[in-house]
Structures are given as C-alpha cells and as structure tokens.
C-alpha cells in the first residue's frame, strides 16, 4: 500500500546522516511520511553534520539533553512522542530509524495497536528489534542500490559498492522452497506476487537486495532450484509469474 500515513521517527545517535535521502525514498515506497522527527542532544558538536540534511528534507529536530554520560537520552523522547502520535490517530504506521534494540518494546506495542511498523537500521542492529518490526531494511543496501540503478538503468542484479550483505546459501534456499510449497496450489505453482510478502512475515529483514539482487525473481533464478512460468493476463504489457520447486 502506498497511501499509508507514516510517522518517521529517527534516532540521530544510531544512524548516519549521509544516507537520509535514500532512507526517505525507501520509506516513500510504503506510504506518505506525514510526520518526520529526529531526536538527539543537538548541543553536541558531533551532530553538526545533520543541519543541512534536516533543512533539505523538512525533518523536525527534537532536542533532548543528555542528563547522564554514556546514556542515549533520545530513546525516551522518541518513545513518548510515538505513544502520543499513536493516540492522536493521525497515522496508520510508524517508521523507526535506529540500530538500537531499546526500541524493541515500542515496535511490539505499536503493532499490538494495529500499526504497521517499518524499521531501518544498520546491519549491526540486534535481532530482537528487527523481529519486532513488520519489515526491516538495512541502511547499507540503500546507497549501493541507488548507485547501481543510476549506472545501469533498471538492473536485474545490483552491483554493490563492496559485496552483498548475505550470501545465497542453503538456509535461504530452504526458506524460499518452504515458502513456495506453503503457498502452492494443487498443481504446485505459487504466484510470485504473493511470495515476497509471505516470506517477509517469516523473516522481517528479508530483502533480495541483501543478496545483491534488486528484485525477488532474479534471486530465485540464481538458485537454479525452481521452475518459472510466465502466464498471459490479457494485457500484453503484464504477465503473471508463477514459481514451482523442481
């Protein structure tokens, strides 16, 4: 859905400002950011790099003083704001941008209230927070994907700046195979359009880009473990793709 109203809440202490544009473009795929706030102790000189980024992207900075050395005081301010926004009923979902596991309970609570929760953070993000979200996107893939599309138009395979975050291994193939079988009709075929969202329910950080591919189909083809059937729809520009285990 692209009509969801989203509250984007960013923990400035736990994400790099260099990729904020790519993050917002990623969020726009899921809905419209109607609230954009970022939390930090802005008196700290180490956060000076955020200034132009906030102006360019219309993000509202929220000041939270660090009362205790070594403790991220932005967490409590973000959590309180999230609950206020939840009860205001102004949004349909939240995007929490952080690599901090302290937001695990918040993500769980928001989902209990019927909110869609998207997480964005670095690969180092602890597993509990990742699993607490409906979907989790790694920051590391956003910059490399943008560069690849700019270079080659609409690539089937993304050229990353270094290497994919994950390898296409037997664990992934097992996840794909199990999911295809779970969704298969009586003849064993699974509609590709349903497969991606189904896998995401099992593994919230699943994303073909993590493996170096821009889309799910090229990733599936690379395994050489599945049959692929492209079916006519009556519209010459649209074909339905079905997957079956070999």
N, C-alpha and C positions, 0 to 999 in steps of 0.2 A: 504493500500500500504506500502511496506517495502523498496522501492527504492527512497523515497523522500530524498533529500539533506536538512538537517536541520541545522539552526544556533541556538545553545543553548546559551542563554544569562541569566546569573544568578545574581540576586541582593543579594549579600552576607549579607547585613544588615537585610534582611527579610526572610531568610530561614536558618534552622540548617544544619551545615556541616555533622552531624552524619548520615544523610540519603542520601548523594550524590550518593553513588554507586547504591542504589535502584532507585533513580531518573533517572540515566543514563540508567539503564536496562529497565525502563519503556519507556523512550524516544526511545530506540532502537526498540521497537515494532512498532513504527510509521515511522521510517526511519533511515538514517545514519547521525549522528552528524558530519558534515564536519567542523564546526566552533564551538569552545567551549570557551567562555569567561566569566569571573566573575568580578564583579565591586564592589569596596569598597575603603575606605581610609585605605590602608594596613599598615600605620604607627601606627594605633591603636592597642594596646596590646590585646584587647579583641578578635581580629580576628586571633590570633596566631594559633588557632586550625585548621585553614584551610590549613596550609602549606603542610602537608603530603598528605592531600586529593587531593590537586591540582596536586602534583607530580605524585601520583598514577593513576590519571585519565586524565592526559595530558590536563588540563584546564589552559588557559592563564589568569593570573591575570591582570586586568587593574586598574592602580592607579588613584584615583580621590580624591583629598584633600577636606576635609570638611571646606568650607570657612565660613559657618555660623553654630553656635552651634544649635543642635537640628534639623537640616535640612539634609535630606538624599541627599547628592550631587551625589550619584551614579546614581540616576534616569536620570539626563540629559545626562551623558556619555553613558549610556546604550541606551537611545533613539536615540542619534546622531549616534552611531555605527549601530543600527538597520536600520536606514534610509540609511546609506552608504552601508550596505550589501544588502539592498533591491535593490538599483540602480545598484549594481555591477552585479546583475543577476546570482550570484553564487549558490543560494539556491532556494528550492521550498517551504520552510516553516520555521517557527520560533518556538522555544520553549522558553517561558519566564518563568523563575523560580523566583517567588516572591509572597508575600502575600500583596502587596501594590497596592491600587486602582489607583495610579498615572500612571500606565501603561495601563489604560483602552483605552485612545485615541490612543495609539500606536497600540494596538491589533486591534482596529477597522480600523485604517489606513492600516495596513498590509493586512488585509482581503480584504479591498477595492481594493488593488493592486493584488489580486488573490492568495495571500499567505495563506497556511494553518497555523493556529496559535493554538498551544497547550500551555495551562497554567498549571503550577504546583505550588501549594502553600499550606499553612496550612488552616485548617477549618475556621479560623478567616478571611480569605480573603473576602473583600467586594464583594457583589453581582454584581456590575457593571463590574468589571474586569472579573469575572467568565463568565458572559453572553457575553462579548466581544470576547471570545475565541471560536474556533470551538469545543474544548474539554478541560475540566479542571479536573485535577487529584489531589486529596488531599494527601499530604505527609504522613499523619497519617496512611493511609491504606497500604503503601508500605512496611514498616518494618514488620508489622504483617502478611501480606500475604507471605512474604519471609520465615518467621519463620514457618508458617503453612505448606507450601509446603515442607520445609526441614524435618519437623517432620513426615508427613504422605504421602509423595509422591505427588499424584495429588488429593487433597481433593475436594469434591463437595461443601463442606461448609468450609469456612475459620474460624479457631479458632483465634480470635483476642486477643491481649495482655490484653485488658480490656473489651471493648464491641464495637459493630458496631457503626459507626458514626451516622447512621439513623435507625429508626425503620420501619419495613414493616407495613405501615398504609394505611388508606383508600385513602389518596392522591396519594400514589404510585400505589395502585391497580387501581385507576381511570386513571392514566397516562398509565399504561400497557394496560388496557381494551380499552381505547380510541385509542391507537396506533395500537392494534391488529385489531380493527374494521376498522380503516383508511386504512390499508394495505390489508385487506381481499379480497380474490377472490369471485366469485359468490356463492361459496358453504360455505363461511365464514371462510376459512382457511388462515392463514398467515404464510409465510416462516420465520422461526426463524432467518435465516442468514441475512434477511433484517431488522428485527425488532430492533436490537440493535442500528444500525446506524441511523435509523429513530427516535428513542427516543432521541438520542444524539442531533439531530437537534432541538428538542423541549426543552431539558434540558441539557445544555452543561456539567454539572458536574455529569450527571447520570453515575453510575458505580455499578454493582452488589456487588462489594467489600465494598461499603459504607454501605451495609445492612448485611454484614457478609458472602457473597457468592462469590466464585471465578468465577462463570460463570452465564450467564443470565438464562439458563434453570432451574438450581436448585432453583433460586429465584422465577421463575414463578411457579414451582411445589409447593413451600412452601405456596403460597397463596390459593391453592385449589379452584381457580376460573376459571381454564382453562382446556380444553381438549387438549391432546397431542398425535400427530400421527407421528410415525417414519416410513418413507417410504423407500423402497429399491431403490438403484440407479444403480444396475448392478455391483457395486463393493461391495463385502461382508464386506469390512472394512469401508465403508462410507454409512451413512444413512442421508436422509434429514428429518429435524424435522419441523413439522407444528403445529401451535397453533390456538386454536379456543375458543371463550368465551363459558361458559356453559349456 
